[in-house]
Amino acid sequence: MSEIWIINGIPGAGKSTLARAMASRFRRAVHVEGDRLQDFIVSGSVPLGAFPQTEERRQIQLNVRNQCLLARSFAEENFAVMIDYVLVNRARVEEYREHLKACDVRLVTLAPGVQTALQRDRTRSEKHVAAAWAHLNETLNAELRGLGLWIDNSSLTVDQTVDRILADSDQARL
């Protein structure tokens, strides 16, 4: 079974860009975007931060479960998998671990800092959400520091970041 990589970080950290670039480095790879799975819900979607909170939590758990189902399915067919999503606490990491028990899972947290994430978010064309979620940086650091591979990608190019991740891949293993 191939590797499953979880690319983590606050909005604007570069998760989606990096996951796609990283996938291009493997002979066979896929990119599973958690935010896109949320967009699959056409009617009744409760986005992050919306009410009712019980439904918001249920949809996040459904999203994570489906990310993992897709990841396992592709990994079983020898595709490397890059999942990108925001994980801010150990409980969420454990949720992924539970769904991906028999898999080679690696966690990479991109930590460019809030100011860099906000600047990147301002220059994106598709969505601007970093300002609303920048406060997660503090929680993410408090909860997950030391788990997996952490990279300050504020001054690295995408290719340099991918090179660093691949060079230090053992540190990313959960």
Secondary structure, DSSP 8 states (H G I E B T S, - for coil): --EEEEEE-STTSSHHHHHHHHHTTSSSEEEEEHHHHHHT--SS---TT-S-HHHHHHHHHHHHHHHHHHHHHHHHTT-EEEEE----SHHHHHHHHHHTTTSEEEEEEE---HHHHHHHHHH-SS---HHHHTTHHHHHHHHHTTSSEEE--SSS-HHHHHHHHHHTHHHHB-
